[in-house]
Amino acid sequence: MAMRPPAGAPSLSRRTRILLIAAAVLVVVLLGGSRLVDFYVDWLWYGETGYRGVLGTMIGTRVVQFVIGGLLLGGAVWLTLWLAYRFRPVFVPVNGPEDPIARYRTVIISRLRVFGIGIPVIVGIIAGLAAQGDWQTTQMFLNGTPFGQTDPEFGNDIGFYAFTLPFIRMLLNWLFVTVAICFVVALIAHYVFGGIRLTGRSGQVSAAARAQLAILAGVFVLLKAVAYYLDRYELLYSDRNQNFFGATYTDLNAVMPAKIILLVISIICAAAFFAAVFRRNLQLPAIAVVLLVLSSVLVGAAWPAVLQQFVVAPNANEREAPSIERNIAATRQAFGLTDDKVTIEPYSGTSTATSAQVRADTNTIPNIRLLDPGKLTKTFTQLQQRRNFYGFPEKLDIDRYTVDGQKQDYVVAARELDSNALVGNQQDWINRHLVYTHGNGFVAAPANQVNAALEDTGGQGGLPRFTVSDTTTEGQIPVSEPRIYYGELITDYSIVGAEEGAAPREYDTDTAQYTYTGRGGVSLGNLFNRLVFSLYYGERNILFNSSINDNSRIMYDRDPRDRVEKVAPWLTVDNDPYPAVVDGRIQWIVDGYTTLRNYPYAEQVPLGDTTQDSQLGLQGQRLPNETISYLRNSVKATVDAYDGTVTLYAFDDKDPVLQTWMKAFPGTVKPASDISDSLRDHFRYPEDQFKVQRELLTRYHVDNPGEFFSTVSFWDVPSDPTVQGNTGASQDAQPPYYLMTGLPGQEGASFQLTSALVSLRRQFMASYMTASSEPGTYGKITVLQLPADTQTLGPQQVQAQFLGSPNVSSELNLLRQNQTTIDYGNLLTLPVAGGLLYVEPVYIERAGQDSSYPQLARVLVSFGGRVGYDANLATALDQVFGAGAGAAAAATTPTQGSTPQAPAAGAPTPSTGASPELASAANEISSALAQLKAAQQSGDFAAQGDALSALDAAVKKFQAAQSAAPATPATPAPSPGG
């Protein structure tokens, strides 16, 4: 029995159509209304910051991709359905009265428009939503910039792998999906329309169904041939060998030829499918598919495995040498570790430095940092918070400033409004959003000084020497506008601005209110904007509060890092923005990185894991753990703390990735020539980039492929020895440290980011790595490499030496008494007089009290196996090197004080008395040190000799005056044995 499909289709009733339309409108409102509000809020924000073109480019690219993706897949599905319907059998046999397909067939044919248009539209919308997400790949392809460097295998410019290949692969994947979905749709449609019947032993397939399915299958296999062709290029970032990335011997000599063979077989297989359009017999396509599958197994998998096992593995050091050499060169190029940027110098690491040699080091010793920015947040908070709603970040920052003609590093922080610290009635909507709107002041403290020794001031010593600039005080670092409306702790929105003549309402001080006069924020001067933000925040007060007027502005998205990420979504932003006073204004400086996932032969680095260290939890969110094989600190960004202005500077304008994004977003990044000298003076070498380069240099300092393969010369990043329980497989790395210090052969001190490196799976020192942040030498990495057989102690061993010293351990036990806890500050490694000097501050804090805070109690010093320990750095240096060695440190920190302490053997202990003779000798030491520093800067060796002679004479005079001075009563520090 056969049945002809009915021609007509019943129409929907008017009531049904109305209900369907109402339901559709409701769905659109529910799903699209909030998105429209979000979009408008973003549109206003980008307009306020001056980067609306960025949003326009992103939205435009996504819309185009949505349309193309929707038309591609939706149109292909519509064409597939139309062909299946157009060439359906005229008469379809019905398998009895209970045939379920006949019922579905009747429903579908009776509503052809619903199914024939509705299904492609739904598929198209879903496809468009998926396609619009990957807009960055499209923009990189459209604006790709050549690198001017080629890969060593095919000779293609690196830009092909960075910009072109990812786009081609994206298109190919979409074509795969389109063909696969169309094949499934055609299969179902022909079955429903009767072109495919499953009755009988073998079933029946109409000629039209066979032709359509065969063409789709042939196109799919043809696309597979294209994929095999592209696979050859992607072998250049293969991870077959666990020791390096890039095409291995097996990839080049087995896998790559196999891809060509499979490509040819795929073309033959596609031809077999196309031939099936004209032949009823499907044996030829079946044979071709079997051939392709067997070839994939034998040629694509088995043969490379055999070659790897029996040819490469027994001689891997020789077979893989060319690939390792390529990997080393590519990794250094991709991560900025080339010879013009990295200098590796031999360094003994051991020295028998004399007291005079240490005194002569006026670059490092006077600048030894005593304040750990990771430990002093509570100290800053208790002493400089002023009000409960102000706060400081969990990890403070280090920067350098020139004060009274002397350049040194400071621990710095902005006194921000902490949105989460408001309590009681302060959390009322008016107070939270209209009154408490901003922070107040810039707080800094010299990193190498404290106010006095702990015991010299009745327990009030060991504290930073603050300099504060706010609305009521002007410190040594003057700020013209100290109010902070944009910062890391401000998480809520604020509404600012008032009518002319109206009384100010924003809290400024206890006796004064303030009205914001800057250009930050979005206008609330019209009813529509107020309505939108009322919906956005779910807050009716925005709409009905009478104090909001034509001059009112709403500030939101106020975190500096978030602001930079929004205006430059193509950047990876560093974890640690830091405040700097530039031309009198507080600017947040944010480092931005350009990255690539696949750089031929370069090492692939998990960014989040590599930048993990013991202080990560203090400085904010972790970087995304995306895999990268290229990294450049190509952008320096600033965010004005008062008006939120975001400025992007092209710091590495030779970076092809940056040039590509500058083409995609013209006018958003200013040239490097626009960077003022005052701003450049505060640029720091970024920590996250340094951590990645540090990890890579543990292996890629090796030049010889055979040595690289054996791993014998590899290093390790040490774990942080100051963190209790930081041992085992999950130990956190020691963070790098910003220091104002000198280097062997370098004139004067410079601001550097430094790190110790130890031998592979051993704790002995292997090298010392430092990156310059000075404008003239910015980015220059120096590695001081110790001899391979060195026994110089590393950080963990030095910490064990500190804690194992009888004098130290006994006094630490005494300090722990009296309800105090001990916290170890950063263990600094410093190259001094041919050896390595270790310095570690020790802080104490009253236990169990919310108002307690860390104070510097002692300083630990180690050099060449000798340990010094005192409340005063100068005395600790004297204990290690002999009398007078710490004179340089004492001269720069005259207010540190001195505490009587059991001296090391042969090292006299200075008295705390302050006789005229002692004061005169101390002044002569300071004068001699100044003369020595000036002579070193001018390169006058004769003057240096005279200054050293004067310094020796002054030290001897100081020692003589100290011996002759009468004992001065003082409160002694606890000594071993009580």
N, C-alpha and C positions, 0 to 999 in steps of 0.2 A: 504494500500500500504506500502511495506517495501523497504528499500534501504540499500545495503551493502556499507560500507564506502570504498572510493577509496584507493588503496594500494600505489600508487605513490605520489610524491610531486614534483612540479616544482622547478627547481634550479634557483638561482639568477644569473643574468648576471655578466660578469667580471667587467663592469663599476660600477654596483651597489655594488659589494663586495669591490672594491677599495674605493668607497666613504664611505662606512660604516667603513672600517678599518681606513681611514683618520680621520673620525669624532671621532672614539673611541680614537685614539692617541691624538687628540687635547684635548678631555675631560680629559684624563689622565694627559697631560702636564699642563693644566690649573688648575686642582684640586690638582694634586700631586706635581707639580714643587715647589710651595711655601712651601709646607709641607716638601719637601726634603731639601730645603734651611734652613728652621727653624730647622729641625732635625740636620743638619750638624753644624749649629751655636751652638746649645745646646751641641752637641757632643764635639766641641772644648772647650766650656766653662767648661763642667764637667771634661775634661782632664786637663785644666789649674788649676782647684781647687783641683784635685786629687780625685774626687768622680765619676769617670766615671763608676765604678761598680754600683752606684745607678741608673744611667740612664739605664745601661744594664739590671739590675734586673727589672726595671719598664717596659722597652720595651719588654723584654723576657716574662714577665708575661702577658702582654697585647696581645702579639702575640699568645701565647698558648691559652689564653681565646678566642681570635678572631677565631682561628682555631676550637677549641672545640665548641664554640657557633655556628659558621657557619656550621660545619658538623652536629651538633645536629639538628638544625632547618632546614637547607637546605636539609640534608639527609632525615629527616623525611618527608618533603614535597615531595621530589623526590620519596620516597617509596610509599607515599600515591597516587601520580599521577600514578605511575607504576602499582599499584594494581588496581586502578580504570580503567586504560586502559586495563590491562591484562584480567580482568574479566568483561569487558563490554559486553553487548548483541551483538550477531553476527548480528542479523537483528533488526534494529531500525525502528519502525513505524513512518511514517512522517505524521504530522497533516496538510495535505493539502499542496498545492504548495507554500503558503505564510508562512510556518513554519520558524520563524527566527532562531531557534536553529539549524536547518539543515545547514544553511549557515555557522554559526560559527563552527559547528562540522566539516564541510568540510575543512575550513581554518586551524583549529587546527590539524586535522589528516594529512593534507597535509604538515605540518611543525612540525612534532613531535619533532625533535631535538631542534628546536628553543624554543618551549613551554616546552617540557619535561625536558630540561636541563637549559634553560634560566631562567625560573621562580624559580626553586630551587636555582640557583646561585645568583640571585638577592636577594631572601629571605635570603640566607645564608650570603651574604655580609652585609646586613642590621643588621641581628642578631649578626654577629661577631663584627660590630662596636658598637652595644649596649652592648655586653658582655664584651668587653675589658676595659670598663670604671671602673668597680668595682674591680680593681686589689688588693686594700688594704685588702678587705675581704678574698680573696684567700690567700694572704701572711700571714695574721694573723692566718688563719686556719692551714696552713702548718707548721707554726713555733710557735704555741700556747704554752704558758708556764703556768703550774698550779699555782694558787694563794696560795694553801695551806689552803684555807678557803672554807667552804661549805655553801650553802644556807640553811635556816632554815626549808624549806618545803620538798624538795626532797632529800637533802643531796648531791647534785651535787657540784663539785668544781666550783668556780666562773669562772674559765677559760672556762667551758662549755658554759656559757652565753656570755662571752666576745669574744670567738674565734670560737667555734664549731657551736653553734646554728645559728648565722648569716649566716654562709656558707651553712648550711643545708637548711635554709629558702631561700637563694638565688637560690640554685639548684632547690628546690621545685617550686619556682616561674617560673623558666625557663621551667620546665617540664609542668606546667600549660599552659604557653603560647604556648609551642610546641604542646601539645595535642589539645588545642582550635583552633589553626591555622590549624592543620591537619584536624580537624573535618570540618571546613569551606571549606577547599580545597577539601576534599572528597565529600562533599555535592554538590559543584559546578561541580566537575569533573564528578560525576555520573549523574548529571542532563544533562551535555553537551553530555556525551557518551550514554545517554539513559537508564542508570540504574534506574533513577528516572523520572517518567513521571507524569504530572499533569492532564492528561486527565481523564474524567469520574468523578464520584462523589467523590471518595476517592483517586484517583491516584493509581499508581503502583510503587512498590519498588522491585528491583531484589534481589535475595538471596545474591548475592555478596555485593551489596550496603548496605543491611540491616546488614550483618555480619560486614563489615568494620566500619560502623557508630556506631553499638552497641559496638564493642570492644573499639573504641575511647571514647565513652561516659562512658563505664565501667572503663577504665583507669583513666579518669578525676575524676570520683566519688571516685575511690580508692585513688587517690592523695589527694582528699579532706579529706579522713579518716586520712591520714598521717598528714595533716594540723591540724585537730582537736587534734591529739596527741601532736603536737608541741605547740598548743595554750595553753595547760596546763602549760608549762614552762613560756610562755610569760605573764601569769597572774601575775607573780612575779614583773612585773613593770607596773601593771595596774594603771590607773588614775581615777578609778571609784569614789573615794572619793576626794573631792576638798581640803581636809586638809592634805593629805599625799599621797605618792606613795607606791605601793605594793599591794599584794593580800589582799582584804578586807574580812570581814566575809562572805559577799554574794559571792564573787569570790571563796572562799574555800569551801563553803557549798552548793552552787547552780550551779555556772558556771562550776566549775571543774567537778562535776559529770555529768553535762549536756554534756560536751565535750566527756566523755567516752561513754555516750548513743548515741550521734550523730556519734561517730566513729563506733560503732557497726552497727548502721542503715546504714551508708555509705557503709560498707562492704557488707551488705545484698543487698543494692541497686546496687552495682557493680556486685554482683553475678547474680542479675536479668537481668542486661544488657548482661552479658556474656551468660546467658541462652537463650537470644533472638537470639543468633547466630544460634541456632538449632531449634527455634520455630518461626513460621510465625507470631504468635500472639504477638503484642507489648503491651498487656494489663499489663503483669507482670512488665516490666520496668516502665510503666506509673504509676502504683500503688506505686512502690518503690520510684519514684521521688516525688509523692504527700506526701508519708509518711515522706520523708526526709525534705521537705519544712515545713510541719506541725510541725514536731519535732523541727526544727530550731526555729520556731515561739513560740511554746508552752514551750518546754524544755529549749531552748537556750535564750529566751528573756522574755517570760511572767513569768515563774517561778522565775527567779532571781529578776524581778521587784516586784513581790508579796512579796517575802522574804524580800527584802530591805525595802518595804513600811510598812509592818505590823510586822516584827520581829526585824529588825535591827534599823530602824529609831527611834522607841520609846525608845530604850535602847542603843543608839549608843556609848555612853561613855564607857559602859561595853563590848559590843560586839566587838568594834574595838580596845580595849586596847591591845590585843596580837599583832595585826598587827601594831599598832602605835609603840609599843616597838621594833618590828623588824625594822620598818622604821627608828627609831632614831639610833639604833645600826648600820644599814647598811649605813646610810648617813654619820655618823661620820667616819666610816671606809673608805668609798669611797672618801671622800674629805679631809682626813688627819686631822680630828678633834677628834681623840681618846684621852683618858686621859693622855697618855704619851707625847702628843704634846700640849695639852691645859690645862692650870691651871686657875681655877676660884677662886678668892680670894675675901673675903668681904672687902669693903672699905667704910669709912663713907662719904666721899665727902664733909664734912663740917668741918671747923676748925677755931679756933681763934688763928691762928699762930701769934707769936710775931716777932718783927724785928730781934731779935737774931736767932730765928729758921730759918727764911728765909736766913739770912746771912750764916747760917751753911750749907745750901743746896748748896754744891759746885759741885753737879752733874748736876742739872737742870738749876739753875739760870745763871751761867756763859755761858751756851750753848744755851740760848733762841735765836731762829732764828728770825732775823729781815728781811731777804731778802726772798721774795717769788719768786721761780723760774718760776712761771706762769705769773709774771707781768714784769719781767725785760729784756725781749728780746730786746725791743727798747733801753733800757739803754745800754746793752751790744753792740748793733749794732752801736749806735751813738758814743760810746766812744772807742770801740775796733774793729770796722769793718775794718778800715784802707783803704779799697778800695771798690768801689761799688759792685764788683763781689764776695765779700766775704759775708757771712751771718751766722746767728745763727738760730736754730729751734725755732718755736713759743713757745715751752715750754722747758725751760732749765732743767738741772738735778741736783740732789743732791747726793754727794758722800762724803767720809771722807778720810782725809789725815793726816799724822803725819809730822808736820813742826816744826823745832827747838825743837823736843822732845815732842810737844804738839799735841794730836790728836783732831781734830774737823771736823765738817761738812763744806763742801764748795759747793757753787753754781758753777757748771762746764759746760763748753761747748767747742766744737771744732769749730774753725774758718774755716768753710768749703767754698768750691767753690759753689756758688749758681748759677746753670745753668740758672735760670729764671731771674737773675739780670743783665745779660749782656745787654748793650745798644749800640746803634749806630754801629760804625764799629767793635765793639767787637763781634757782631753777625755774622760777616763775617765767612765763613766756616773755613778758616785757623785759625783765632783767636779763634773761638768757640771750635774747636776740636784739634788743635795742639799747641796753645799758652796758653790759659787759661785752665789748666788741673787739678789743685789741689788747695786745701786750705792750710792754713799755720798757725799752732799754736794751743795751748791749753790755754784757758782762764779760770781762777778760781777766786773766791772771798770768803773769810770767811763768812759763812752764818749768823754769830752773830755780825757782825760789819759793820759800815759805816765809811766813811772818817771823817765826822764831822756832827754836827747838822746843819740843813738847813740854819739857819740864821747866824751861826757863821762864815761862809765863804762867805758872800755876795751872798747867793743863790746858792753856788756851793757845798753845803753839801748834806747829805742824799744819797750818792753814794757808790757803792761797792768799796772795797779796792782791786783792781785787782792785781793778779799776773799772768804774761804772759810768756809763753815759746814758742818762734817761731824761725825762722832762724836767727834773729838778737838779740834776747833777751833770757836770761835764768832766769826764775822766781824761786820762792820758790819750785815749783814742776817741776824739770828739766825733759826735754824731749830730748832724743838723736836723734830722727827722727820726726820733727814736721810737715812734709809735709803730707797732707791728700788727698789721691786719692780715698778713698772709704768712703762715708758718706750718710747722710739722704737727703741732699739738692742737691746732684750731680745726675741729672737725664739724662744727655746726655753721649754719648760715647766720649772718648778721645783717640788720637793716640800718643804714646810716644816712646822715644828711638831714637838714632841717630848713624850714623856711627862713628867709632873711628876717633878722630881728628876733627870732624865736630863741628861747633859752636852750643852751646845750643840754643834752641828756646823757651822753656817753661818759662812763666813768674814766677819768684820767688820773686824778689823785684824790686823796681824801678831802681836799678842799677845792677841787676844780673839776668841771665837766668840759667836754670837748665835742665839737661838731666836725665831722670828717669833711675835708675840702679837696680830697684827691679825685682822680678819675676812675678809680676802681669800682667794680660792681655794675650791675645792670639796673637801668632805670625802672622805678615803680611809679612813674609819674602819670600813667594812664590806667584806667579801670581794667582794660583787657589783660595787661601784664599782671596786675594784682590778682585777677581771677585765675590766670594760668598758674601762678606760683602758689596760690591757695590750694588748687587742685594737686599740684606737684608734691607739695609737702603735707597735704591733708590738714591744713591749718586755716581755720576761718578767720583768725585774728588778722592775717595778712590783708584780708578783704575789708574788715570792719574797723581796724584800729585807726583812730582819728589822728594820731601823730604822724602817720605815713602820709606824705604830701608829694607835691610835684618834684621836689628836690631829692626825694628818698631814693636810695640805691640798695640793692640786695647783693651781698657778697656770698659766693658759694664756690665749691671746688677750690679750696684755698691752700691745699698742700702744694709746696713748690714742685715736688716730684710728679704729682698728678697733673699739674698744669703743663709741665713740659711734655709729659706723655700724650696729653690731649692735642697740643698744637703740633707735635711731631710724632704721630703714631708709628712711624717707621723706625724710631729709635728704641734701643734698649737703654733704660735709664739706670744710672748707678744707684746703689742702695743708700748712699750717704750724702745728701745735700748738706752744705755747711754755710753759715752766715759769715759775711765779710763786710767791713766798712769800706766802701769805695766812694771817694769824693764826698764823704760826709753822709752817705745814705747806706742803709743796711740792705745788702743784696744777698739773696740765696744763690749760691753757685752750684750748678747741677751738671754732672758729666753725662754726655750721651754717646752711646756706641752704635756704630753700624756693624752688622754681622751678616754672615752668610752661612748657610747650612752645609753646602757642598763646595769645597775648593779642591781641585784635583791634587791628590797625593797628600793633602795636609791632614794632620791629626784632628780627630773630632773630639771635642771637649764638652762634657755635660756642664753647662754654665752654672747651674744652681749648686751642684755638688762641689765644683772646683772652688767656688767663692765662699764655701762654708768654713767658718772658723769659730773659735771659742767666744767671740764677741758678736756673732751674727744676731743673736737674740736681743742685743742691746740697741743695735743701730737701725732696726726696722725690718721690713719685709724681705724675704729671701728672693733673689732673682729667679725667674722661671728656669726650670731645669731643662731648657731646650738644648739640643746638640748643635754646636757651632764649629766651623772650621776656618773662620775668618773673623778678626776683631780689630776695630780701630776706634780710638777715642777721637772721633772726627768732629764732634760738636761740643762746645762749651755754652751752656745756657745760664742766663741769670733771671731771677724773679725778684722784682722789687718788693720789699717787705711792707711798704706803705700802700702802694697802688696796684700791686699784683702784675705789673708789666712784665711780659715774658719776651726775652730777646735771645735769639739763637745766633751763634757765631760759628762760621766754618773754621774750626781750629786746624783740621787737616784737609785743606782744600785740594790736595792731590789724590784723595781717596776716590776711586771710581764709583764706589757705592754711594758716597755722599753726593758726587756730581750727578748721579742718576736721580736721586731724590730731589735735588735742587732743580732739575729739569721738570720733574713731576709736580713740584710745588714751588714755582718760581716766585722769588721775592720774599720767601719766608725765612731764609737763612742769610744773615749778613756776612760779608767777606771778612777775612781775618784782619784786614787793614783797619776795620772799624773798632777793633779791640783797643781800648785805651791802655796806656802804660800802667795806670793806677789799678786797673782791673787785672791786667796780666800779672802784676806783682802778687796777686792772691790766688793764682791758679795752682792747684796741687795735682801731682801725678795721681790718677784715680786708683783707689784701693782694689776695686774689682778687676780692672785690667791687670794690675800688678800681680794679683793672686793667680790669674790665669797664666801669665807669663812666667811667674815663679814656678808653678807646677810643670810647665813645659820645659823650662831650663834645667830641671832636675834630670832630664834625659837628653834634650836637644842641645846641650852644650858639647855633646860628643860629635866629632866630625867623621871618624872612621866607621864605615858600615859594620865591619867585623866586631869592633869594640861595642858598637851599639847593639848588635845582635846578642852579644854575651852579657850585656847589662852590668858588667863589672864596675864600670865607672859612674853608674847612676847615683843620684842623690835622693834625699827625701826632704820634705817639708817637716820640720819638727813639730811635735804636739806641744801644746801650751803647758809649760811646767808649773805655772802659777795657779792652775785650776785643779782643785783637789779631786781625786778620783778620775783624772783625765788619762786613763790608760786603757790598753786593750785595743781591739779592732775598731771600736767606734770612737776613738779619741779625736778630739777636735784640734785642728791645726792652730799653731801659734799665729796670731794676726801680725801683719806688717805694722811698723811704727813710723810715724812722721817725727823726724828729728832735725834739729839745727846742729849740724856737726861737720867735721872735716873728713877728708879722705887723704890717703898717702899721695904726696905729690901735688895736692891741691892747695891753692892759696886762699886762705880765708874759709870761714864756715859757710855752709850752704844748706838750704832746706831740702831734705831728702826723705824718701820713703824706703825703709830698710827692712831686711829680713835675714835671719840666719838660715843656713841649709846644712843638713847633716848627711853623713854617708848612708847608703842604701841599707835599711834595716839595722843600722847602728846609730849610736848617739854621739859619736865624735863629730866635731865640726868638719865640714867639707868645703864650705865657701860662705862668703858674705855678699849679699846682693843689695844694691841700692839704685834707686832711680831719682834723678835730679828733678826738682820742681822750680829751679831758678830760670827766669826768662831766657837767659843766654844759652843755657845748656839743657833746657827742658826736654825730658824724654830720654836723655842719655842714660843707659843702664850700665853700671860698672859691677863686675863680679870679681871679687878677690878670692882666688882659688887656692886653697891650702894644699900642701903636698899629699900625695895619695896615701902615704903611710903615717899621716899625722895622728898624734894622740891628744890633740887639743880638745879640751872638754867642750861638749855641746850644751845647749840650754838645760836639758833634763839632768845632765850630770852636774852642772853647776848648781842647780837647785838642790839636788841631793847633797852636794858639798856644803851649801849654806846650812841646810837643816841638820846636817850631821856634825857641824862644827860644835864642840863642847860649849864654848862661850855663847854662841848664838842660840843653841837649843835651850840652854838653861835660862837665858834671859827671856826668850820667847815664852817659856813656860811661866815665868814671873809676870810677863805682860798679860798672859791669858787669865791670870787671876784678877780679882776685883771686878768681876762681871764684865769683862771686855772680850771682844773677839778680834782676831787677827786676820787681815786680808792682805795678800801679796799683790803688789802692783806689777806693771809690765816689766819683764826681765829684758833690759836693753843690752844689745851687743854692739860694741863700739871698737873700731880699729884704732889703737893708740900705740905709738912708739914701736911699731912692728909686731905687736901682739894684739890680743883681743881682751878688752876690758868689759866686764859684765857689771851692770848696776841695776839694783832692784829696790824700789821703795817698799816699806812695810807700813801698813796703816792699821790703826786700832779704832775700834768703835764700841761704844757702850752697848752691851747686850740688852735686849728686851725693852728698849725705849724707842717710841716712834720719833722722838725729837733728836735722836742721836745721829751722828754723821762721822764719816771717816776723817781721821787726822794722821798726818805723816808722823810716825813715831821713830822709825829707824831707817837707815840706808845700808843695804848690803852691797859690798863691792868684792869682786874677784878678778885676779889677774895672775896667770901663771901658777895656779894652785894655791895662792895666798888669799886669805879672806879678811876683809875689813868690815867692821860693823859698828855703827855709831848713829847718834841722832843727827850728827852733822856730817855732810858729805866730805868736807875737807879733812876732818879727822879720820874718817874711814879710808880715804886715799892715803893719808899719812901712815896708817897702820899697814897698808899693803906695800907702799913704795918707799917709806922712810919719811923723816921729818921734812916738812916744807913742800911735799908733793902736792898737797891740796891747797896751796896758796892761791892758785888761779881760781879754784872754785870758791874759796872764801872771799876773794876779792869781788866776785860778782854777786855774792849773796851775803852782804854784810849783816843782814838782820836775821840770819838763820840761827845765830846763837851757837853755843858749844856746850856740850854736856860732859862732865867728867866720866871717863870710861876706862875700863881696864885696857891698857895699851898692848899692842902686839910687841913681841920681843924686840928690844932695841929701838922702839919708836916712842919718843917722849910725848907726853900728853900736855897740850897747852892748857893753861889755867883760864878760868872765866873772868879773872880780874881785868880791868881796863885801865892800867896805869898810863901816864903820858908817854912813857917810853914805848909801851906796846902800841899805843895809838899811832905814834910817829912812825914806828916800823911798819905797821899795817898800811899807812898812807904811802910809804916808800915802795912797798910791794905793789900797790895798785898803780903807782906812777910808772914803775919799771915794766909792769905788764902792758900798760898802755903804749909805752915806747916800743916794746917788742912787737906788739900787734901792728903798729904803724910801720915799723921797719920791714915786717914780713909782707905787708900789703904793697909797699913800694919796691920790694926786691933788693933793698940795701943790706948786703950781708955784713958789712962793717958795723952798721948801726945795730944789726941783730946781735952781733958779738958784744957790743957795748951794753946793750939792754940786758943780755943774759948775765953779764958780769954784775951789773947793777942789781939785778934780781937776786943773784946768789948772795950779794952783800946784804941786801935788805932782809932776806930770810934769816941769815946768820944773826943780824941785829935783832930780829924778832925773837929768835930762840934764846938769845942772851937776855933780852929784856924779860922774857917769860920765866927764865930760870931765876932771875933776881927779884921778880915780883913776889910780894907776900901773898900767902894763901888767902883766897876770898871765899867766905862762906857761900855755899850753894847747896841746893838740894841734889844730891847725887842720884844718878840713875841706878837702878838695881844692878848689882854686880853678881857674877857667878858665886853662888854660895850664900847670897843674901847680903 
